[in-house]
């Protein structure tokens, strides 16, 4: 009774499986990895594969495209969800600015919480589970701090 949705249970390219799952599941499904732009949004609506569609700024390419795609999802009878769990604070901040006027549910712009140090001089505040956006454009950290963040080399064996 308290589960709002479940996310991307099938492979991103398996639209038939997504449709089959959505037809039998009592919990509404959300597509995420299957969605790259307007064509996939239209396909999700045409096939009835999901009630929720998640977008990310990095896939939309611009704030204007993101806003238009969020509205199109709603026009097609689905519910848009917004957020990127691996975006840094600038991306999360930009998505949240769009979410203010285009999203009616909880955003998933939480990537800024994961690094030890963010890119904003004044970190995004969180109060009682909500991001607090202050007026104006956030300032970035100074060059010395940026250099410190980029000084480490990480090698990952294949």
Secondary structure, 3 states (H helix, E strand, C coil): CCCCCEECCCCCCCHHHHHHHHHHCCCCEEECCCCCCHHHHHHHHHHCCCCEEEECHHHHCCHHHHHHHHHHHHHCCCEEEECCCCCCHHHHHHHHHHHHHHCCCCCCCCHHHCCCCCCECCCCEEECCEEECCCCCCCECCHHHHHHHHCCCCCCCC
